[in-house]
Amino acid sequence: MQTHRLTLLLFVLTLLLPASAHAGRKVRLMYDAPSASSGGPAVAVTFENAREAKKGGDELPLIAQERGSYGIPSGIFSGARKSGHADTVVPEWATSVLRAAGYDARVGADPSLPTLNVRLAKLWGDGMGPRQTFSFQATLSLHPPGGGDATWEGAIIVSTGVTTIIRFDDKFELGFVRAFDDGTKSLLASIATEGFQAALPGANLEAAAAAAAVVGTEEAGLRKDDTAVASDGGDEGDEATAPKENDTPCKSFDPDVARWGCTSLISGFVMAGVGVGLTIGGDQISRQLATDLGHPGLPVVGSTFTSGLHFPASDPAPEVGPAVLAHVSELMFVYGLQTTVPVLAANIPGAIVGGSGADIQTMKAFAGIVTLPAMAPAAVVHLHRFATVWVPEWERNAEGGP
């Protein structure tokens, strides 16, 4: 029984470690910078973080939550690959939009210049499964040189979403890019209003309209792996963009595929390894429990596929230890099986196709074709076990069998 308790403790710790790591997942907070123009007056851009306490108000990098099994949330934080947080990215974004309208915009307070203050009220993503929603809200106020009352006030209110069925972009990175795209259109529209122009005249409205017309489209000539990212040092940068060459072991991958797919494949094979360990461990613990309960002679490997004898009968009432361990071993086996089979069924063909140099469109089409069939083998095993293991097991317990 001491061995069983130690196994239970190790299993619980195994479940806790990935959850803790996942709770700190980082992404890049990015935006597509519209094409700049010139000829307008200088303007300073300042920033205030006025987000809710539990949605980035107290913890600046916190920008989203990702809900897993049973809706349990884990945090999504900005700052991946030395990229910036809201306090650098948002004012840099506003500066790039002003530059698209011809203003000589720069980040930071300057009493000698008119100032656009961006008060960030909300920058938040929330997702479960394939669906993510994103909100971007800010109040804007334009102040004359030296401060004083606002000469113009406006707002950015954006709500958008991402439905990722075939995931190559990170869902949260892409979602925030889209939120900033909509914010860019909104701010450029505000700049073109009579009120803004009365407060800060001199914009190149033709250039602003042209930028607004193409932002977020292929016509803009921007790629998500070249997206502007405000780094911690304030540069738009080199360390936040995708590598120009594929890293080992993805030398033969198309660069667009390697950008997202290589990491996913590697992590998938790691998860498959964890799944294999859980499957084998659950199977061996279940077999030993069945033997201890008086059912010897089960196959050395794979007995859990066809037997539920590791669960003690309900009458007479079983001891707590074996009953709990029976459930734990069953969860290990099922979770391991559900992890291993679909991942390997999708990852092995994916690695072969990706390694052949297939482009991103081919890989997406392939992933769409193979994803559902990859789930089928595990589903067949679960249905077979339900019919051949759990229905008889239910009847055995209901009858108070041995």
Residue, then its C-alpha position, 0 to 999 in steps of 0.5 A: m500500500q505504501t507503494h500505491r500511495l507513493t505512486l498516487l503522490l507522484f501522479v498528482l505532482t505530475l499533473l500540477l507541474p504542467a499546470s503551473a507552467h501553463a499558467g505563466r504562458k507568454v505571448r508577443l503583444m503586437y500590432d501592424a504599423p500602418s505606412a507613415s507619411s509626413g508634413g504634419p506638426a509634432v505631437a507627444v504621446t503619453f500613456e496611462n494604465a487604467r485597466e481593471a485590477k485583475k485584468g492588467g491593472d495590478e499586473l501589467p503583463l497580464i493581458a488574457q486568460e485561456r480556459g482549459s478543461y472545465g473552464i479553469p482559466s490560466g493567465i496569458f502574459s505579454g513579454a515573450r521573446k523580449s517583446g513589450h508590455a502594454d505600457t510600451v506597445v500601446p503608446e508606440w501603436a498610437t504614435s504609429v497611427l499618428r505618423a500614418a496621418g502625417y504627424d511627427a509623433r513621438v512617445g513620452a511627455d514633452p511640455s513644449l508639444p501638444t500631447l495625445n494622452v492614451r488612457l487604457a481602460k481595457l486590453w483583454g482576451d478570453g478564450m476556450g477551445p477554438r474561440q477567443t474574444f478580444s477587447f481594446q478600450a481606451t479614452l483619448s485626450l488632446h492637450p495643448p503645449g504646457g498642459g491644461d484642459a483637453t482640447w479634444e476627447g475621444a475613445i477607442i472601443v473594439s471587440t473582436g474575435v478569432t476562431t482558430i480551427i487550424r492553428f499556426d498563428d498563436k490565437f492570442e497573438l493574432g487576436f491582439v493584432r486584429a484588435f489593434d487593427d480595428g483600433t487603428k481604423s478607429l483612431l484614423a477616423s477620429i483624426a479625420t473629424e473636424g473636432f480633432q483637426a480643430a484641436l491639432p490641424g495639419a494632418n495628411l488626411e489623404a494618407a490617413a484614409a489610404a492607411a485606414a483602407v488597407v490596414g489588416t489586409e494583404e494589400a498593406g504588405l504586412r506579415k504577422d511574422d514582420t509585425a511591429v512589436a515594441s520591445d522592452g528597450g522601445d525599439e521595434g524589433d529585431e528580437a521580436t520578429a521571426p527568425k530568418e532561418n529555420d532552426t534545427p530540427c526544422k531545416s527542411f521546413d518552409p519558413d512560414v511553416a517552421r515559424w509556428g508548426c515546428t514548435s508545435l510538432i516538437s511540443g506535440f511529441v513531448m506530450a506524446g511521450v508523457g502520454v505513453g508514460l501515463t498509459i503504461g503507468g496506469d496499465q501497470i498499476s491497474r494490473q497490480l491492483a487487480t492482482d491484489l484484489g484476487h484476479p491473477g493471470l491478467p496479461v502483463v501488458g495491456s490488461t486495462f484495455t479489456s479489464g476493469l477488475h482493478f476496481p473493487a466491488s462496491d459490496p462489501a464496501p471497499e477500503v478507501g486506498p484501493a478505491v482511490l488508486a483504482h480511479v487514479s490508475e484509470l485516469m492515467f490510462v485514459y488520459g495517456l491514451q487520449t493524449t498519445v494516439p491523436v497526437l502521434a496520428a497527427n504529428i507523425p504525418g505532419a512532420i513528414v509533410g512539413g519536412s518535405g517543404a510543403d507551404i503553409q497553405t498545403m500544411k493547413a489543408f493537410a491539418g484540416i484533413v488529418t485532425l478528425p481522423a486522428m481522433a478516431p482510433a482513441a474514440v474506437v478504443h473508448l467505445h469498445r471499453f465502454a461496451t466490453v469493460w464498463v457495462p459488465e463492471w457496472e453489472r458486477n458491482a450492482e450484483g455485489g459480485p466478487 
